[in-house]
Amino acid sequence: MDLFKKQQKLKPYFETAYGCAVFEQVAKAGFGIGGAGGNGEVYVFGKGKDNVKKVGGSTLLQVSFGFQFGGQVFSEIIFFASQKDFENFTQENFEFSADANVVALNASASAKVSTMGNQSITVGMSPDKMELGYDSCQYTNGMAVFTVALGGLMYEATVSGQKFTYKPTDGTPAVETVTE
């Protein structure tokens, strides 16, 4: 989460969102058909700046179709605007997105059109130098998604979908969520 907390324009999300899901390392590869996967943690924000409670874990699986070649590793964060939006994440939902990315080692440029997430066009030389976000919080369907390329070599113009499996830390049964 520290990588995203360094992004000044994400500060309003950390201050006003109900919670978030953080995937620190997602590995992705593709040649015509691609896939990605990673494990993450799900948090709920309480009152006060540093009151963050881990409430569960999540597994991300992504399938993509279209022009793509290479592999990359990226981090992803999903902010939930409200408790209802958090609950939607822990239940079955499905969205498609269209991606156009170029990643070479730690340099990247990307644009995303999605029915769920919203990320501004991003260009940078390393995760520390990228600026993500907006001057004010913007959500689509109660969620805001941001990614940072950590490295790799990937060219793509794809349609993809991400599926999430959520498991609360209290041991109750897991719930699958499909989104992105």
C-alpha positions, 0 to 999 in steps of 0.5 A: 500500500505504501507505493500508492500512499506516495501518490499525492493525488490518491490522498483524497481516496485514502481519506474518504473511501470506505476501504480498498483492495491492494494487489502489490504484485500481479504477474501478467503475460500474453501472446494473443490470449493472456492472463494475470494473477496475484494475491492481495489484501482487503482493508476497511478504513475507520475514523482517523488517518491511521485507522486501517483494518485488514478484513480479508484477502483476495485473489485476482485472476485476469483473462485478456484477448486481443493484440498482446505480446510480452509480460509485466508485473504491476500493482493495483489498488481498488478503492470502494466509495461506500460500504455498499460498494465494498459489499458489491466487491465481495459478491458476484459482479462482472465488467469488461475493460479495454486496455492499451498499454506499453511497458518496458522495464519500469517505463510505461504509458497506458490508457484504460476505458472501463465500465468500473475503474477510472484511471487517467492516462499515465506516463512515467519512468518508475513507480515513484515518479508516476502521478496517478489520480485526479484532484478530486475523488472520481468513482465509477459504480462506486469503485476507483481502480489504479495500477502502477507498472513495476517492470517488464516488456508488454504491448497490448490493446485488449479486452479483458476481465478480472475475477476476484475471490474474496476470503474474510479474515474471520474464516467465513466462506469465500465469496467470488467477485468478477470485475474490472 
